[in-house]
């Protein structure tokens, strides 16, 4: 029993010495970054060229994550390539139909281009999903304001403010619409009373 115990202790001491004298550096773990993660990082840094390349690669996967298309659209917009941005954003909202901020963003994109019908489609879809917000009605009002439709614009600004009475853009643009496109009542002209007739002499 004593010999066996001594042999075990000797073996353990050799193992400990071996561990202490091993000067092999520990392995360095390099995190694996996916094309999407790389693209999103580049987007945050304003490197739109790299972001577009990486996010496009992510969008070409057999089962791409929807956010790859949002990333690609943002990168393409940053590069000034509006048609490519539109295609990518459309692909994103088809996959994530209830992303209200993205639909609003796409509607604003169309409004900037004067494509009011396409903008209205996006905003109608938000309403159909039961997700309309103060911003939804504000954007609808903006479409009507830009088309010169006073009553429709004011009606949608009012609806925006019913949802959120403190929504500042609706207050501001409602006043602007009243000044710019809403007809003002004709001024009332005061007619001076006729002068009294002079008595005959």
Secondary structure, DSSP 8 states (H G I E B T S, - for coil): -HHHHHHHHHHHHHHHHHHHH-------------HHHHHHHHHHTT-HHHHHHHHHHHHTSTT--THHHHHHHHHHHHTT-HHHHHHHHHHHHHHSTT-HHHHHHHHHHHHHTT-HHHHHHHHHHHHHTT---HHHHHHHHHHHHHTT-HHHHHHHHHHHHHH-TT-HHHHHHHHHHHHHTS-------------------
